[in-house]
Amino acid sequence: MSIKIYLDYAATTPVDKKVMQAMLPYFSDRFGNASSLHSFGQEASQAVEKSRKQAADFFGCDSEEIIFTSGATESNNLAIKGVVKAYRSAQQTLGVSGRQVSQKPHIVTTSFEHHCVLDACKSLEKENLAEVTYINPKKDGVIKAADIKKAIKKNTILISVMCVNNEIGTVQPIKEIGKIVKEYNSQFKIQNSSPKADQPMAEKFKILLHTDATQAINYFDCNVDKLGVDLLSMSAHKIYGPKGVGALYVRKGTNIARVQDGGGQEFGKRAGTLNVPGIVGLGAAVAEIKNQKSKIKIVVSLRDYLIKKILKEIPDVKLNGSKVKRSPNNANFSFKNVEGESLLLMLDAEGIAASTGSACSSGSLRPSHVLLSLGMKPEKTHGSLRVTIGKYTTRKEIDISISKLKKIIKQLREISGNVLIDYYKKND
């Protein structure tokens, strides 16, 4: 019987059986539209509000601060574009009333964010709606909070930094950045304070802090007040919930505009019929991970075992990113003289599922923007392997996977060596 080992939990997770059981009634038995006033709709609405409360309890916020979306990509787009859109709208209003209209808004983010954050920012730049500063991490894959502070300008309205990098698993100093933002905002009279006509725009609107916490939810305390964030994005399918549903935390008083037109769902911030089964699944998944410190210790132990064994038993391999400031489930390696796509295909042929980086980029042969941001040369980024474990991973699976990996690496290096020898013979 062929083996099947899943080591790609950062890409997606299987739906937990308890989560599935919670969802099932809302596909057929309790199928009402949560916006309908009749009993069918009210039953669905109550289920949605229960999930909203479960998410709010987890993040330490009020239920009204949770907006359900189709996933982290939509949440990130709503956070970034919604803040800029609201700012531009206020800018126009102030301009009409005769007050000074500032230069276009400024966003600070990092060069190794998920593509949906980077592409949202680049879209705003292309449309000339915002200017963006991209901060590079240090070689250990961790952003320096001081670099974020240096990038702040008078027209900065938003800082967006992920909690945990999705490729290399490094943990970012969100709390430290949150303190910087709070200190900066305290210097100014914030919006709605009857500003004088000659005040620059940044003195009327505070800087908002957004974090993509998609890879952090499972393993870290994501209490929004402790982090000091105004906006936080998450996705259910990374925490043993269903695909196609996520949430955006929006702190009360945050000026954010909808980017999707339609009905008045989600407090007027996100139009569209609510995905009731998915939302129920998100709430159930969040409830399941609320108290799991003992499980996290097991995952950390397996990750450390995996890293130690690979670094010891396979020559010419490098761990990408900090060994200490790392998510409990992530290990990312670079193998010398190995092509990543070939490595993945050969592992898959052996029944082992892993990744070279983000699942969203799996169809692209371009160098990893994350590894490039660490200062790696493009040719060295192609030999990377992301191994991410989860609550169903066993030590036996890791041992089998490393045994297979060793043989495959040896084969690929022999092929690579022969190709180089042939090349030099032809070009001698």
N, C-alpha and C positions, 0 to 999 in steps of 0.2 A: 504493500500500500504506500503510495507517494505521500510525502510530508507536506503540510501546509502551515507555514509559520508567518505570522503577520508582525512586522516590525516597522510600521508606518503610521503610528498613532497620532502623529502631528498632522497628517493629511486628513484623517477622519477616524472615528471610533465606531465600533458596533453599538447598536442601540441596546441599552441595558434592559433586561427582561421586565423589571419593575416599571421602567419608563414606558415600554411597549404596552404593558397591561393598562397603564393609566390612559394611554392614547386611544386604544381600540374602540371604546364606546362612541367616540366623537367622529368616527368615520361614517357610521351608519345609524346607530340607535339614537344618538344625540347630535343630529346633523345640522341643527339650526344655525342661521346666520347671526353672529353675535350682535349685529346692529339692528336686528328685527325686534319689534316691541312685544310680539306674542310670546307665549310660554316656551316655544322651541328656541326662539332667539335668546330669551332671558336665561335659559338653562346653559346655553353656550357662553353667554356673557359672564355668568357667574364663574364658569370654569376658567375663562380668560383672566378674570380679576383675581382668582385664587392663585394662578400662576404668576401674575404681576406681583402679588404679595410675597410669594416665595422668592422671586428674584430680588425684590426690594429688601427682604430680610437678609439675604445673602450679601448684598452690596451695602447694607446699612443706610438705606435711604427711604424716602416715602414712595408709595406705590405710584403716585402721580408723576414721578420722575423717571419711570420706566416706559420706554416706547418700543413696541415690538416691531421687528423688521423681518426681511427675508434672510438675513444672515449678516455676518461681520462686514462683508463688502458694502452692502447697502448702509449699514450703520456708520461705517467710516465715511462714505460719500455724503451722507446726511449731516454728519458732524462737521466736516470740513467745508463743504459747499453751502450748507445751511447757515453756518456762522458768517461766511463771507457775504452771502446773499442778504442776510439780515443787516449786516453792517453797511452794505452798499445802499440798501433801502433807507436806512437812517441817515446816511450821508446825503442822499438826494433831498430828503425832507429838510435837513438842516440848511442845505444849499438854497432851497426855495424860500426859506424864512430869512435869508440874508446872512446867515452865519457862514464862517469860513468852511469850505469843503477841502478836506485834506487830500494828500496823495493817496494812491491806491493802497489797500491794506497789505500788511506783511505777515507771512506765516513762517514759523521756524519748525522744521522737521528734520529727520535723519535720512541719510543716503541708503540705509538698509531696511527701511520700512517694507511692509508687504506691498505688492504691486498696486493694490487698490488705493492705498494712501498716496503712493508716489504718483500714480496716474491721475488721481483726483487733483493733486497739486499742480501737476504739469498741464492739466486741462485748464485750470484757472489762469495759469501763466500764459498759455496759448491764446486764451480769450481776452488777455490783458485786464483781468479782473483782480489779480493779486500778484505780488512779488513773493518769491519763496527762497529761503536759505536752507540748504541741505548740509547738515552736520555729519561729518564722518566719525565712526567709532574709532577707538584706539585698536591696536593690533590684537588685543584680547577680546574684541567684539563688544566692548562696553562703552557707552556714550559717557563723556565727561560732563557733568552738570555745569561746570564752569564754562564750557564751550557754548552751551545753550544760553547761558547768561550773557556772554559776550555778543551773541548774535541778535539780542533784543534791540529793536529800534523804537523810535517814538510812534511809528505807525504799526507796530506789531500788535495783532489782535488775537492770534492763535498760536499755540505751541502743540505739536502732535508728536508724541514719542511712544513707541510700543512698549508694553511691559516686558515681554519676553520675545526675543527674535525667533521667528518661525523656522529658520534654517539651522542656525547654530545654537539656539537655545539659551543665549546669554541674557541675563537679567539686568534690566536698565534701572537707573536711580530715579524712579518716578517721584518718590517722596521728597528727595532732595530738590528736584526740579520744581515740585509743588511749593516748597518753601520759598524758592527764588521768586516764583510768580506771585505768591502772596505778599512777599516783601516789596516787590516792584509795584504791585497794585495799591499798596497802602500809601504810596507817595502821592497819589493823585486823587482828585475828586472824581469819583466814578459816575457813569452815565445817569441821566435824569437829575443832575445836580445844578441845573440852570447855568451851564458854562458860558463864559464870556465869548464874544465873537472872535477874539484874536487867539483863543486857545487852540493848539493843534488837536487833531481828531483823537489821537491816542490818549489824551488827557480826559476825554469824555467817555471812552469805552475801555473797560479793563481787559487785560490779557486773559484769555481762556486757555485752560490746559486740557487737552484730549489725550487719551491713551487707548490704543488697541490692545485689549487684554485677552484676546482670543486664546493665546497659548498659556496664559497665566491662571485662568479660572480654576483649573483642576488642582493646582498645587500651592497657590499663594493666597494670602489674605488680600482680598480685593475690596475692602471697605473703602468707599469713595472719600470719606472724610480723612482717613488715615493716609491715603494716597495724595489727597489734596487736589483731586481732579474735578473738572466741571462737566466733562463728557467722557464716557467709557463705552467701548464697543465690545460685543461678545457674540459667539455663535454656538448654537446648541450641539452641532454634530462633532465638536471637539471634546465634549464632556459626556459622551455616551447617550446623547439625545439625537433627535431626528435631523436630517438635512433640510435646508430651505427655511430655517427660522433662526432669528437672532434677536438681539435687543440693543438699544442705545440708552444709556443713562444720561439724562440731561438735568443738571442741577437747577433747582427753582430760581427763576430770575434770569436765566441764561437766554440771551437774545439769539434765537435760532429760527430760521425760516424753513418752511417745507420746500422740498425740491421735486416733489411728485404731486401733481394736481389730481383732484378727484373729490371724494367724499371727505367728511370731517373726522374720520377715525383717528385714534391715537392722539387725542387732544388737539386735533387739527394739524398735527405735525407729520403724519404719514398716512396718505390716502390709500385705500384699497381694502377689500374684504379680508377680514382677519383669518389667518390659517389656524383655526381652533385646535385641531389635533396636534399640530406642530407646537403651538404655544403651550398646550397642556404638557407635551413632552419636554419642552424647555424647563418648565417649572418643576416637573418631577425630577429631571436630571440635576438641576441646581440643588434641590432638596437632598438628593442622594450623596452629593459630594460635600455637603456642608460640614460634616464631621468625619474626616478620614485621615487623621494624622498618622495612625498606625499603618494605613495602606501606603501613605507617601514614603514612610521609612523603608518599606519593602521595595518600592520602586527605586529609591535612591541607592539602596544596596545592590540591586540588580544592575543599575546603570554603572556604578563604580566597578563592579565585577567585569562588566562588558568592556569598559574602557581599559582597565588594567590588563585584561587578557589579550586584547587586540594589540595594544602598544608593546606588550611583552613578546607575543608570538609571531607578529608579522613585521618584517623589517621595512624601513623607509616609509613609515606612516606617521602622520602628524594629526593631533587633536586640534580641531579648529575652534577657537573661542576659549574663554576663561574656563578653567577646570573647577573653580570655586563658585563664581557667579553664574551658575548654570541651572536650567530647569531640571528637576529630578528625572525626567524621562528622555532627555535628549543627549545624543552623542554624534558628533559630526567629524568625519575623518577625511584627510587627503592622502591618497596613495600615490607614491612616485611611479611614473611610467605606466600608469593605468588609465584607461579611458572610461569615464563614469557610465556612459550609456551601455557599453558592452558589459560592464560589471553588473549593472542592474538586470540586464536581460539574462545573463548567466545565473544570477541568483534566483531570478524568477523561474528559470528552467528547473532549478533545484527545489522549487516550492517555497522560496523565501521572498517576502515582499518588503522592500526598503525603498529609499528615495535618494536622489541626488540633491534635493532641495525642496522648494515649495511645490506642492501638488499642482498649483495653478500654472507653473512653468514647465511641467514635465514634458510638454510637447515641443519645447524650445531647445535648440542646441547652443544658444547664446551662453557666454560665461555667466556664472552666478553673480548678480549685482551685489549680493551680500558678501561673498568672498572677495570680490574686487574692492569693496569698501574697506576691507581689512588691509589692503595693500598687496594682495596676492597678484601675481602675474596671470594674465588670462589663460595661458597654457596649463598652469598649475591648478586652475579651478575645475578643470574637466575631470580630474581624478577624485572627486569628492563623493562621499557616501554619508547620507543622513540615516541614522538608526534611531527610531523613537519607539520606546516600549510603553506598555500600559498595564492596567490592573489584571489582565489575563495572561501576561507574559510569564514564562517560567524559566528557571535556570537551565533546565534541560534544553529548552528551545534556543537559548543563547549559546550553549555549548555546541549544539548541532550546527547552528548558523555560523559560528566562528570556524568550525572545522571545515565547512563548505567554502567559506570565504577565503581561507588560507590557500586551498587548492586552486580556486578561481583566480586569485591574485597572482599566484605562481604561473598559471597558464597564460594569463594576459601579459605578464611581463616577458615571458618567453617569446610570445608573438611580437610584442613591441620591440624586443631586442633584435629579432630576426629581420623585422621590417627596416630597422635602422641600419643593420649590417648590409642589407641589399641596397639601401639608398646610397650608402657611402661607396660601395663597390661600383655602382653605376656612375657616380659623380666624382670618382677619384681622378 
